[in-house]
Every structure is written in structure tokens, then in C-alpha cells.
Amino acid sequence: MRILLIMLLVFSTLLHAQSMFSLEGIKKVYLVVEVGGKDVPKKYKAQILEQLKETTTELGLDVSGYDQRSLAVLVGENYVGTLKVVTVKLLIGEQVRREGSKAKSFAMTYMDSEQFVLEKGIDLEEKFEDTMDTLLARFSDQYEEENSKSDKVDINDQEFAKAMGYEINYDVALKRAKKEHKNIMLVLVANFCPWCRKFEQRVLLKKEIDLLVQKNYIPLIINKEKGGFPKELDRAFTPIVHFIDYKSAKSYATSIGYNNREEFLYLLKKGSVK
């Protein structure tokens, strides 16, 4: 274990760009989390490990027992000028056999990283959670894309609406919005839209997102292929999110395409102030 960690640390210092390595065919990994530096409390190791476990479970990766292939998160500190910067790296390190040789070599087969400034007053717990969400979202997207047998994912907007408390009828949502004096958050999805499903599962299902949505908006989800909404709200790509004023019934802010958790939180907060 100690040798594995040392090798991960050494190899990770040689890589700085986001990984372009393949994740195809990976079924089992051994989870490793190491928090270095004197200003980052070791307690965040458990938080990071929990996020790793959640993501690997969602992807169907086996993390039971030891494996020569490790999925690791390494946290370190360094100075950039006078600023102290925290670097979070998500890595896969494993023993690989070179072509034409029986000998195995240790290789870094995946690498991605994010950085943030360690400044006074920062909410470290939230910062680590957001940073890991960003890294794991990119990892999950690549893993699912490279290991998926089919990109066709059927969106069932009615089941999602029932589970999350979203309206599915535009007129009903508008009537409720006027009564409760809340703007509408309209999510338009489509059949066989993998990014719509990812947006539901990785963003809208998150507790922090849902609390903000339910507090400030009347949430409405509609499969745009079924119609039942003003056609001027349609766009070429999905998912589409419109923030609609309850008085004028006009869209005052629009997001087209997939947004990760951090990006959508910003849109929600911005959209609630009109």
C-alpha cells in the first residue's frame, strides 16, 4: 500500500493536463485517498472517500477488496506567488504489461485535476465537495460514454416529476405560479437524450439543488417531443432550462445543454433574482 501511494505521488507530479486516456473495460478498482499539506485537515479524507464510493456505485464499479488498479484522489498544497493553492487530483494507476514483454510496469492511465485558492474564510467542506463533484462528473461522463452499449436513453419525464414533485402541465404550473407568486423553472427534455438523463441524475436530484428549486420556483418538466408548451421556448438542443416570470409568462433566462452542479447552482441563484 505504501509503495502504491509513493508511485502515485511520483507519477502524478509529472502530469498536469487533463487526461485523454481511455476508461473502457475498467470493472474493478481499489480506492485510495491521501490528503497532504498542513493546512488541509485530514477529516476531509472521509468526505472524499464517500463521494468516490457513491460515484463508483453509480457506475457499477467493483471496489471490494484489493486490486492492482487504484482509483485515487491526492490532495496537495503549493504556493503560486503569495497564494496557497490546493490541488485535487483524480488518478488511475495500475500495473500494465507492455506488448511483447511479460514484465509489468506501473502506469498512470487516467489523470484529471482541479485547483482552488486556500484563502481566509473559505468553506473547505463545500469547496472540496464542489471540486470532487466536478472531477467525478467528468470521470463519469467519460466512463459511461466509453463503456455504454448504446447512447439511447429513454427519458420518462412523468416518473421523474412524480418522484421529485415537479409539475408536468404548463398551464397548471403557470396557474400555480401566479397563485404562489413564484417564477417557473421549466426543464425541457427529449426522448433518447443521454445528457437529459445525466442532468436529472447528477444535478436535479442533488439535495442542495432540489432545496433551492423547491424554495424559489415552481418546477416543471416536459418532454418537448410531446408538446404542451409555448413553441417559442423550444431550441435545437436538450436539455433546455427556462426561468419564466409568473406575471408575464415570459422567459427571462435560458440555459441550453448540460450544466454540472456548480454551474447550475449559479444559474439558480442568478435566476431567482429578477
Kinemage of the C-alpha trace (Angstrom):
@kinemage 1
@onewidth
@group {chain A} dominant
@subgroup {mainchain}
@vectorlist {calphas} color= white
{ca met a 1} P 0.000 0.000 0.000
{ca arg a 2} L 2.787 2.427 0.917
{ca ile a 3} L 4.678 1.600 -2.286
{ca leu a 4} L 1.499 2.100 -4.335
{ca leu a 5} L 0.929 5.520 -2.758
{ca ile a 6} L 4.519 6.620 -3.350
{ca met a 7} L 4.284 5.587 -7.007
{ca leu a 8} L 1.031 7.512 -7.413
{ca leu a 9} L 2.583 10.625 -5.903
{ca val a 10} L 5.668 10.432 -8.098
{ca phe a 11} L 3.797 9.829 -11.330
{ca ser a 12} L 1.157 12.478 -10.600
{ca thr a 13} L 3.777 15.222 -10.384
{ca leu a 14} L 4.701 14.542 -13.998
{ca leu a 15} L 1.192 15.136 -15.308
{ca his a 16} L -0.552 18.495 -15.394
{ca ala a 17} L -3.084 18.381 -18.237
{ca gln a 18} L -6.491 16.741 -18.125
{ca ser a 19} L -6.314 13.064 -19.051
{ca met a 20} L -7.172 11.862 -22.525
{ca phe a 21} L -6.702 8.198 -21.512
{ca ser a 22} L -9.397 5.604 -22.067
{ca leu a 23} L -11.614 4.212 -19.290
{ca glu a 24} L -13.043 1.458 -21.469
{ca gly a 25} L -13.226 -2.000 -19.903
{ca ile a 26} L -12.478 -0.980 -16.317
{ca lys a 27} L -14.635 -3.063 -13.962
{ca lys a 28} L -12.769 -3.079 -10.646
{ca val a 29} L -10.651 -0.512 -8.757
{ca tyr a 30} L -9.087 -0.073 -5.346
{ca leu a 31} L -9.969 3.273 -3.772
{ca val a 32} L -7.187 5.437 -2.355
{ca val a 33} L -7.455 8.901 -0.782
{ca glu a 34} L -4.461 10.817 0.544
{ca val a 35} L -4.608 14.345 1.953
{ca gly a 36} L -1.260 16.128 2.194
{ca gly a 37} L -0.225 19.554 3.464
{ca lys a 38} L -0.500 21.145 6.872
{ca asp a 39} L -3.472 23.439 6.223
{ca val a 40} L -5.969 20.890 4.900
{ca pro a 41} L -7.486 18.872 7.770
{ca lys a 42} L -7.291 15.104 7.366
{ca lys a 43} L -11.006 14.846 8.193
{ca tyr a 44} L -11.832 15.627 4.564
{ca lys a 45} L -10.359 12.285 3.595
{ca ala a 46} L -13.563 10.547 4.736
{ca gln a 47} L -15.756 13.024 2.815
{ca ile a 48} L -13.783 12.491 -0.397
{ca leu a 49} L -13.833 8.711 0.029
{ca glu a 50} L -17.616 8.783 0.446
{ca gln a 51} L -18.004 10.719 -2.823
{ca leu a 52} L -15.720 8.212 -4.554
{ca lys a 53} L -17.813 5.321 -3.266
{ca glu a 54} L -21.049 6.982 -4.371
{ca thr a 55} L -19.758 7.530 -7.905
{ca thr a 56} L -18.258 4.056 -8.318
{ca thr a 57} L -21.523 2.529 -7.080
{ca glu a 58} L -23.492 4.547 -9.649
{ca leu a 59} L -21.126 3.394 -12.391
{ca gly a 60} L -21.268 -0.244 -11.259
{ca leu a 61} L -17.542 -0.444 -10.488
{ca asp a 62} L -16.406 -3.147 -8.076
{ca val a 63} L -14.417 -1.634 -5.164
{ca ser a 64} L -14.418 -4.654 -2.871
{ca gly a 65} L -11.055 -5.911 -1.670
{ca tyr a 66} L -7.644 -5.031 -3.054
{ca asp a 67} L -6.887 -4.584 -6.731
{ca gln a 68} L -3.722 -3.630 -8.593
{ca arg a 69} L -5.668 -0.904 -10.354
{ca ser a 70} L -6.253 2.028 -7.998
{ca leu a 71} L -8.647 4.943 -8.358
{ca ala a 72} L -7.011 7.598 -6.224
{ca val a 73} L -7.603 11.132 -5.040
{ca leu a 74} L -4.473 13.004 -3.986
{ca val a 75} L -4.762 16.378 -2.282
{ca gly a 76} L -1.723 18.644 -2.025
{ca glu a 77} L -0.757 22.256 -1.321
{ca asn a 78} L 1.685 24.583 -3.017
{ca tyr a 79} L 2.308 28.297 -3.435
{ca val a 80} L 1.660 30.268 -6.617
{ca gly a 81} L 3.311 33.573 -5.835
{ca thr a 82} L 1.896 34.519 -2.448
{ca leu a 83} L -1.258 32.440 -2.868
{ca lys a 84} L -1.591 28.996 -1.313
{ca val a 85} L -3.259 26.692 -3.812
{ca val a 86} L -4.880 23.339 -3.111
{ca thr a 87} L -4.632 20.806 -5.940
{ca val a 88} L -7.004 17.848 -6.078
{ca lys a 89} L -6.008 15.081 -8.498
{ca leu a 90} L -8.155 12.158 -9.589
{ca leu a 91} L -5.974 9.334 -10.895
{ca ile a 92} L -5.970 5.743 -12.008
{ca gly a 93} L -2.691 3.914 -11.508
{ca glu a 94} L -2.182 0.280 -12.408
{ca gln a 95} L 0.204 -2.481 -13.328
{ca val a 96} L 0.269 -2.941 -17.108
{ca arg a 97} L 2.103 -5.403 -19.351
{ca arg a 98} L 3.956 -3.949 -22.284
{ca glu a 99} L 3.439 -5.540 -25.676
{ca gly a 100} L 5.972 -8.278 -26.291
{ca ser a 101} L 7.040 -8.464 -22.663
{ca lys a 102} L 5.944 -10.488 -19.633
{ca ala a 103} L 7.177 -7.827 -17.240
{ca lys a 104} L 4.677 -5.417 -15.720
{ca ser a 105} L 5.186 -1.667 -15.314
{ca phe a 106} L 3.295 0.855 -13.206
{ca ala a 107} L 1.397 3.322 -15.398
{ca met a 108} L -0.896 6.288 -14.896
{ca thr a 109} L -3.865 5.504 -17.130
{ca tyr a 110} L -6.130 8.378 -16.109
{ca met a 111} L -5.478 11.802 -14.648
{ca asp a 112} L -7.589 14.912 -14.047
{ca ser a 113} L -7.163 17.775 -11.599
{ca glu a 114} L -8.782 20.889 -10.155
{ca gln a 115} L -7.306 23.704 -8.059
{ca phe a 116} L -8.615 26.347 -5.699
{ca val a 117} L -7.036 29.064 -3.583
{ca leu a 118} L -6.855 28.389 0.137
{ca glu a 119} L -7.958 31.757 1.482
{ca lys a 120} L -9.270 33.052 4.769
{ca gly a 121} L -12.962 32.428 5.356
{ca ile a 122} L -13.280 29.710 2.713
{ca asp a 123} L -15.798 26.932 3.394
{ca leu a 124} L -13.443 23.992 2.877
{ca glu a 125} L -16.118 21.325 3.186
{ca glu a 126} L -18.204 22.915 0.447
{ca lys a 127} L -15.133 23.610 -1.694
{ca phe a 128} L -13.963 20.007 -1.540
{ca glu a 129} L -17.471 18.757 -2.294
{ca asp a 130} L -17.792 21.053 -5.334
{ca thr a 131} L -14.297 20.188 -6.566
{ca met a 132} L -14.932 16.463 -6.274
{ca asp a 133} L -18.334 16.848 -7.955
{ca thr a 134} L -16.613 18.500 -10.918
{ca leu a 135} L -13.874 15.855 -11.182
{ca leu a 136} L -16.237 12.925 -10.723
{ca ala a 137} L -18.772 14.320 -13.212
{ca arg a 138} L -16.084 14.428 -15.905
{ca phe a 139} L -14.874 10.957 -14.918
{ca ser a 140} L -18.419 9.555 -15.001
{ca asp a 141} L -19.212 11.166 -18.343
{ca gln a 142} L -16.123 9.646 -19.945
{ca tyr a 143} L -16.624 6.257 -18.296
{ca glu a 144} L -20.268 5.989 -19.361
{ca glu a 145} L -19.534 7.188 -22.884
{ca glu a 146} L -16.722 4.678 -23.395
{ca asn a 147} L -18.485 1.730 -21.725
{ca ser a 148} L -22.034 2.289 -22.922
{ca lys a 149} L -23.504 -0.210 -25.357
{ca ser a 150} L -25.999 2.384 -26.561
{ca asp a 151} L -26.410 6.120 -26.254
{ca lys a 152} L -30.178 5.779 -26.435
{ca val a 153} L -31.574 6.605 -23.020
{ca asp a 154} L -35.345 6.984 -22.853
{ca ile a 155} L -36.459 9.894 -20.674
{ca asn a 156} L -39.614 9.313 -18.643
{ca asp a 157} L -40.493 12.829 -17.538
{ca gln a 158} L -43.638 11.710 -15.690
{ca glu a 159} L -41.796 9.282 -13.412
{ca phe a 160} L -39.134 11.886 -12.633
{ca ala a 161} L -41.798 14.530 -11.966
{ca lys a 162} L -43.689 12.239 -9.618
{ca ala a 163} L -40.535 11.376 -7.659
{ca met a 164} L -39.327 14.983 -7.409
{ca gly a 165} L -42.600 16.899 -7.096
{ca tyr a 166} L -42.336 18.629 -10.500
{ca glu a 167} L -45.363 19.729 -12.485
{ca ile a 168} L -45.806 18.197 -15.963
{ca asn a 169} L -48.520 20.508 -17.341
{ca tyr a 170} L -47.541 24.022 -18.444
{ca asp a 171} L -50.941 25.630 -17.777
{ca val a 172} L -51.221 24.018 -14.326
{ca ala a 173} L -47.718 25.205 -13.443
{ca leu a 174} L -48.471 28.765 -14.614
{ca lys a 175} L -51.707 28.885 -12.614
{ca arg a 176} L -49.880 27.653 -9.502
{ca ala a 177} L -47.032 30.128 -10.101
{ca lys a 178} L -49.433 33.068 -10.171
{ca lys a 179} L -51.130 31.852 -7.017
{ca glu a 180} L -47.866 31.321 -5.096
{ca his a 181} L -46.044 34.312 -6.634
{ca lys a 182} L -43.137 32.171 -7.776
{ca asn a 183} L -41.386 32.038 -11.110
{ca ile a 184} L -41.356 28.800 -13.096
{ca met a 185} L -38.294 26.690 -13.754
{ca leu a 186} L -39.147 24.784 -16.926
{ca val a 187} L -36.916 21.837 -17.885
{ca leu a 188} L -37.391 20.607 -21.445
{ca val a 189} L -36.093 17.103 -22.180
{ca ala a 190} L -36.344 14.750 -25.160
{ca asn a 191} L -36.516 11.059 -25.969
{ca phe a 192} L -33.167 9.274 -26.236
{ca cys a 193} L -31.259 12.220 -24.767
{ca pro a 194} L -28.386 10.903 -22.598
{ca trp a 195} L -27.480 14.405 -21.425
{ca cys a 196} L -31.036 14.933 -20.160
{ca arg a 197} L -30.789 11.813 -18.012
{ca lys a 198} L -27.387 12.901 -16.714
{ca phe a 199} L -28.784 16.336 -15.882
{ca glu a 200} L -31.628 14.744 -13.918
{ca gln a 201} L -29.480 12.231 -12.065
{ca arg a 202} L -26.350 14.267 -11.379
{ca val a 203} L -27.806 17.735 -10.904
{ca leu a 204} L -31.552 17.972 -10.286
{ca leu a 205} L -31.561 15.015 -7.887
{ca lys a 206} L -28.919 16.597 -5.643
{ca lys a 207} L -30.378 17.719 -2.303
{ca glu a 208} L -28.808 21.179 -2.382
{ca ile a 209} L -30.158 21.811 -5.883
{ca asp a 210} L -33.631 20.479 -5.128
{ca leu a 211} L -33.997 22.543 -1.950
{ca leu a 212} L -33.197 25.719 -3.880
{ca val a 213} L -35.542 24.790 -6.733
{ca gln a 214} L -38.483 23.960 -4.482
{ca lys a 215} L -37.974 27.091 -2.377
{ca asn a 216} L -37.772 29.625 -5.204
{ca tyr a 217} L -39.597 28.129 -8.190
{ca ile a 218} L -42.490 26.113 -9.464
{ca pro a 219} L -40.548 23.262 -11.082
{ca leu a 220} L -41.933 21.967 -14.367
{ca ile a 221} L -40.544 19.229 -16.625
{ca ile a 222} L -41.877 18.495 -20.110
{ca asn a 223} L -40.788 16.115 -22.845
{ca lys a 224} L -40.603 18.569 -25.716
{ca glu a 225} L -41.451 15.859 -28.249
{ca lys a 226} L -44.902 15.601 -26.655
{ca gly a 227} L -45.541 19.359 -26.861
{ca gly a 228} L -47.773 21.226 -24.428
{ca phe a 229} L -45.639 24.352 -24.034
{ca pro a 230} L -45.140 27.634 -25.965
{ca lys a 231} L -43.144 26.809 -29.095
{ca glu a 232} L -41.019 29.948 -28.783
{ca leu a 233} L -39.355 28.238 -25.825
{ca asp a 234} L -38.026 25.388 -27.968
{ca arg a 235} L -34.367 25.181 -29.016
{ca ala a 236} L -32.322 22.780 -31.120
{ca phe a 237} L -30.560 21.068 -28.227
{ca thr a 238} L -31.604 19.481 -24.915
{ca pro a 239} L -31.804 19.744 -22.013
{ca ile a 240} L -33.225 23.274 -22.039
{ca val a 241} L -33.994 25.199 -18.849
{ca his a 242} L -36.159 28.337 -18.904
{ca phe a 243} L -36.797 30.638 -15.965
{ca ile a 244} L -40.266 32.081 -16.599
{ca asp a 245} L -41.731 35.161 -14.936
{ca tyr a 246} L -45.032 34.289 -13.286
{ca lys a 247} L -46.578 37.690 -14.114
{ca ser a 248} L -45.724 37.976 -17.810
{ca ala a 249} L -45.297 34.243 -18.564
{ca lys a 250} L -42.145 35.202 -20.475
{ca ser a 251} L -38.760 33.516 -20.232
{ca tyr a 252} L -36.184 35.879 -18.721
{ca ala a 253} L -33.226 33.476 -18.516
{ca thr a 254} L -32.343 30.361 -20.507
{ca ser a 255} L -29.767 27.594 -20.248
{ca ile a 256} L -29.165 25.230 -23.170
{ca gly a 257} L -27.299 21.960 -22.728
{ca tyr a 258} L -25.841 20.141 -19.752
{ca asn a 259} L -24.647 22.116 -16.729
{ca asn a 260} L -22.795 20.485 -13.857
{ca arg a 261} L -23.869 21.019 -10.262
{ca glu a 262} L -21.716 24.076 -9.613
{ca glu a 263} L -22.730 25.794 -12.856
{ca phe a 264} L -26.422 25.129 -12.305
{ca leu a 265} L -26.297 26.374 -8.718
{ca tyr a 266} L -25.027 29.684 -10.072
{ca leu a 267} L -27.854 29.800 -12.623
{ca leu a 268} L -30.448 29.047 -9.939
{ca lys a 269} L -29.216 31.807 -7.683
{ca lys a 270} L -28.967 34.232 -10.572
{ca gly a 271} L -32.392 33.244 -11.882
{ca ser a 272} L -34.079 33.774 -8.518
{ca val a 273} L -33.051 37.437 -8.526
{ca lys a 274} L -35.005 39.244 -11.206
